Amino acid sequence: MKTFAALFNTLDASTSTSHKVEAMQRYFADAPPADAAWAAYFLAGGKPRQAVPTAVLRRTACEVAGIDDWLFDACYQAVGDLAETIAHVLPAAEASDDAGLAVWAEQRLAPMRGQAPEAQAEALRAWWRVLDASQRFLLTKLIGGGFRVGVSKLLVQRALAQAAELDTKLVAQRMMGYTDARTPPSPQRYAALIAPASQQAAVDGGQPY
């Protein structure tokens, strides 16, 4: 989560297309396949399913921050974004967590859907204790299903192509259907995205007209 949060911050702060592509290229070159698979999914437009209701997020944030609802609402009105408000009102982290994006997406967030509000609140409190403000912001975006970042699918394809030394059109072909929520990202699907061009015959994927 740390590395993906750092990438998110870089992309959000930059207005340069080339800088954004370079940042994503560096991430894909260094990230473990499982994390890179989820990063490509989210960056290319894949939507996370809401894992925790907004009411539970707000109520738990108020409890952890030790503030009343009216003060949280005032902060929210001033900031204009729920995830940013939560990230700022919470106390500083007490520890750190080195789990990667895939662990968060598959083992932590996905099982939260459908759990009792008390169990969801307990998990939120534990997670917020080990995440800094930027990671809390990103986590809340993923939890609430509102993740957005200022890059297009084309830029993601360019970054993947440069990291794997492939033609961008080939990556675009292979990426057809990659953000379909019915088929979660995996190291195997990511490997198919960046496989050498010589292995194209063994790579399953759509063929655009």
C-alpha positions in Angstrom: 0.0 0.0 0.0 2.9 2.4 0.7 4.3 2.1 -2.8 0.9 2.5 -4.5 0.0 5.4 -2.3 3.3 7.1 -3.2 2.5 6.5 -6.9 -1.0 7.9 -6.4 0.4 11.1 -4.8 2.8 11.5 -7.6 0.2 11.1 -10.3 -2.3 13.4 -8.5 0.3 16.2 -8.0 1.7 16.2 -11.6 0.2 17.8 -14.7 2.8 16.4 -17.0 1.8 13.5 -19.1 5.4 12.3 -19.5 6.0 12.5 -15.8 2.9 10.4 -15.1 4.0 7.8 -17.6 7.5 7.7 -16.1 6.1 7.3 -12.6 3.9 4.4 -13.6 6.7 2.8 -15.6 9.0 2.8 -12.5 6.2 1.4 -10.4 5.4 -1.5 -12.8 9.2 -2.2 -13.3 9.7 -2.7 -9.5 6.3 -3.9 -8.1 5.6 -7.6 -7.4 3.3 -9.1 -10.1 0.4 -9.4 -7.7 0.5 -5.7 -6.7 1.2 -4.6 -10.3 -1.8 -6.5 -11.5 -4.1 -4.6 -9.1 -2.4 -1.3 -9.8 -3.0 -1.7 -13.5 -6.6 -2.6 -12.9 -7.3 0.5 -10.7 -5.3 2.9 -12.8 -6.9 1.7 -16.1 -10.4 2.4 -14.7 -11.3 -0.7 -12.8 -13.8 0.2 -10.1 -13.4 -1.2 -6.5 -16.7 -2.4 -5.0 -17.7 -0.5 -1.9 -16.5 -2.5 1.1 -17.8 -0.4 4.0 -20.9 1.8 4.1 -20.2 5.5 4.3 -22.1 5.8 7.6 -19.8 3.3 9.2 -16.7 5.2 7.8 -18.0 8.5 9.2 -19.1 7.1 12.6 -15.8 5.2 13.2 -13.7 8.2 12.1 -15.5 10.4 14.6 -14.9 7.9 17.4 -11.2 7.4 16.6 -10.7 11.2 16.2 -12.7 11.9 19.4 -14.9 14.6 17.7 -18.6 15.1 17.4 -20.6 14.6 14.3 -21.1 18.4 13.8 -17.4 19.0 13.8 -16.8 16.3 11.3 -19.5 17.7 9.1 -17.9 21.2 9.4 -14.5 19.7 8.3 -16.2 17.8 5.5 -17.8 21.0 4.2 -14.5 22.8 4.3 -12.5 20.1 2.6 -15.2 18.8 0.2 -14.0 15.2 0.1 -14.8 12.4 2.6 -11.5 10.5 2.2 -9.5 13.6 2.7 -11.5 14.7 5.7 -11.0 11.3 7.4 -7.3 11.3 6.6 -6.8 14.7 8.3 -9.0 14.3 11.4 -7.5 11.0 12.5 -4.6 10.9 15.0 -1.1 10.1 13.8 -0.4 6.5 13.1 1.1 4.4 15.9 2.9 1.9 13.7 3.4 1.0 10.1 2.3 -1.8 7.7 4.2 -3.1 4.8 1.5 -5.2 3.2 1.3 -4.8 -0.6 -1.7 -3.7 -2.6 -2.8 -7.2 -3.5 -3.0 -8.2 0.2 -5.1 -5.2 0.9 -7.4 -5.7 -2.1 -7.8 -9.5 -1.7 -7.3 -10.4 1.9 -8.5 -7.3 3.7 -11.0 -5.2 1.7 -12.8 -7.9 -0.2 -13.8 -9.9 2.9 -15.2 -6.7 4.5 -18.2 -6.6 2.2 -21.3 -8.0 4.0 -19.7 -8.1 7.5 -21.4 -6.7 10.5 -20.8 -2.9 11.1 -19.1 -3.7 14.4 -16.6 -5.9 12.6 -16.0 -3.4 9.9 -15.4 -0.6 12.5 -12.9 -2.8 14.4 -11.0 -3.5 11.1 -11.0 0.2 10.3 -9.6 1.2 13.6 -6.8 -1.4 13.3 -5.9 -0.2 9.8 -5.9 3.5 10.6 -3.4 2.8 13.4 -0.8 1.6 10.9 -1.3 4.0 8.0 -0.2 7.6 7.4 -2.5 10.3 6.1 -1.8 9.6 2.4 -2.3 5.9 2.8 -5.6 6.5 4.8 -6.8 8.7 2.0 -6.1 6.1 -0.6 -7.6 3.3 1.6 -10.8 5.2 2.1 -11.1 5.8 -1.7 -10.7 2.1 -2.3 -13.1 1.2 0.5 -15.8 3.6 -0.6 -15.5 2.6 -4.3 -14.6 6.1 -5.3 -11.1 5.6 -6.5 -10.1 8.0 -9.3 -6.8 9.3 -10.5 -5.9 11.6 -13.3 -4.5 9.1 -15.9 -6.2 7.6 -18.9 -6.1 3.9 -19.9 -3.9 4.9 -22.8 -1.3 6.3 -20.4 -1.4 3.2 -18.4 -0.9 1.1 -21.5 2.1 3.3 -22.5 3.7 2.9 -19.1 3.2 -0.9 -19.2 4.6 -1.0 -22.7 7.7 0.9 -21.8 8.2 -1.1 -18.6 8.0 -4.4 -20.6 9.6 -3.0 -23.8 6.6 -3.8 -25.9 4.5 -2.0 -28.5 1.7 0.1 -27.0 -0.8 -1.3 -29.5 0.0 -4.9 -28.4 -0.5 -4.0 -24.7 -3.8 -2.3 -25.7 -4.9 -5.4 -27.4 -4.0 -7.6 -24.5 -5.7 -5.3 -22.0 -9.2 -5.7 -23.6 -11.5 -6.8 -20.8 -8.8 -6.4 -18.1 -10.9 -4.0 -16.0 -14.0 -6.3 -16.1 -14.9 -6.6 -12.4 -16.1 -10.2 -13.0 -12.5 -11.4 -13.5 -10.3 -10.1 -10.7 -6.7 -9.2 -11.5 -4.0 -11.8 -10.9 -0.3 -12.3 -11.4 -1.2 -14.6 -14.3 -3.3 -12.0 -16.0 -0.7 -9.4 -15.5 2.0 -11.7 -16.9 -0.1 -12.1 -20.0 -0.2 -8.3 -20.4 3.6 -7.9 -20.3 4.7 -11.2 -21.9 7.3 -10.9 -24.7 5.9 -10.3 -28.1 7.3 -13.7 -29.2 4.8 -15.3 -26.8 1.8 -13.6 -28.3 0.4 -16.9 -29.7 0.1 -18.3 -26.2 -1.5 -15.1 -24.7 -5.3 -15.2 -24.5 -7.1 -12.0 -25.3 -9.3 -10.1 -27.6 -8.4 -9.2 -31.1 -9.5 -5.6 -32.0 -10.7 -4.8 -35.5 
